[in-house]
Amino acid sequence: MPARFLPGVRCDTVPSSSSAATSIDEEFSPLRWRGDCLELLDQTRLPAAEVWLRCTAPEEVAAAIRRLAVRGAPAIGIAAAYGLVLSTSGAESENLAEDFAAAARLLGSTRPTAVNLAWALERGRKVFAAAAPDGRDAARTALLEWARSVHADDIAANRAIGRHARALFAANDRVLTHCNAGALATGGYGTAIGVIRAAFEAGCVAQVWVDETRPLLQGSRLTAWELRRLGIPFRVVTDSSAGALISRGLVQKIVVGADRIARNGDTANKIGTYPLAVLAHRHGVPFYVAAPLSTLDADTATGADIPIEERAGAEITEWHGAQLAPEGATGMNFAFDVTPNELIAAIITEAGVLRAPFDATIAGALDTSGRR
Ligand code: MRU
C-alpha cells in the first residue's frame, strides 16, 4: 500500500518503490503489439467501455490518431512508430520505399502540435534507410525492434520523471491537473500523472483536482479513469473552477503535460493550460510541466513558432450527436494553447528538474542526453 498523509515528510526522503529498469509488459499501456498488428485502447470509448482496436495498416493508425482513439503526445509518437512497422506488410513485389514514405507522410499529417510525432518519424526514417537495402523482412525487423525500444524508453523516461519530481512535493499536497497526461497519453506510467503517482506513493498527495477538460473531456473521462485504477483520491471539477479552488488555498501544486516545448521553455499543452498558469502565478502556486526529452523541440525557438492544431468546431457545439448549441452555431476549437516560460516553475524531465533560464537548461539536458 502506498504511504499516505505522512506529516512532516519531505517527499524526496521516502524510498522509491520503482526502478528505472522496466519493460513494456510491466506497465499498463494503451498500445500493444500483437505479432502482426498494433492494438490500441480506443480512448473515445472510455470510460464506458474498454475496447481494443486492431490496426493492420498505417492508414488505420493514422485514422486512430486523428480521431483521438490514441492521443497524448508520447502515445501518438509511439503509435506512429508502430504504424511505420505496418507499412512493411505489403507483398515482396510492392515498392517498399514508396510504401514506407507514403505511411510516414500520412502519419505525419495527423496532428501538428505533438512534436513526439515528428520526432518518432524522423528516427524511423533513419532506421528504415539503414535496413531497407537488405529487403522487406530486414526493414520490418529493424523497425519493430526500434518501435519497441521507443515504447520501452518512454515508460522508463516517465518513471524517471516521477522519481525526480518527488522532491518538489510536501505532505498532503492537493494537486490540480488538466487534460490527461497519464499512462493513456504515453507508452505507460504517464508524465503529469506519473509525477502525481510517484508523489502519492511517497505520501505527498492528499487529493487530485481533475479538470474535466472541455471539449472532449480527457480529464473527467480519462484522468479520472486512471486515478481510480491507481487508487488515488480525486474530485472532478469544471475547467472554470480553478480560480475558486486556488484562491481558497485548496491547490498546492499544478502539474500538466506538454505537446511541445520550445527551446526557450514556452509550452504548448491542452487548451486551458495557459489560464491555469496565469492563475498559479497570481496566487504563488508552483506550476510544473512534466515531459520527456522527446517533447523538447530544439528546432522551435519560442511558443509563437509552435503550430497549434485547430479541430472541428462541432466538437464544441455537439456531443455524440446531441446539439449543445443552437442549430447553425459555429465553434472555434483550438486544441492547444501556449504557456510562456516565465509562468513555469520547472519542467520535469527524465534528465532532471529544469528551471529558468530554460534556454540554457533545456540545451544542457538535450546535449547531455545526446538528443541534439
Ligand atoms: O488532444 P490530446 O488529448 O492529445 O491532448 C493531450 C495533451 O494535451 C497532453 O497534456 C499532452 O499531450 C501530454 S501527454 C503526456
Residues whose N, C-alpha, C, O or C-beta is under 5 A from the ligand:
A	BS01	MRU	R71 G72 A73 P74 H178 C179 N180 A181 A185 T191 Q218 G257 A258 D259 N269 K270
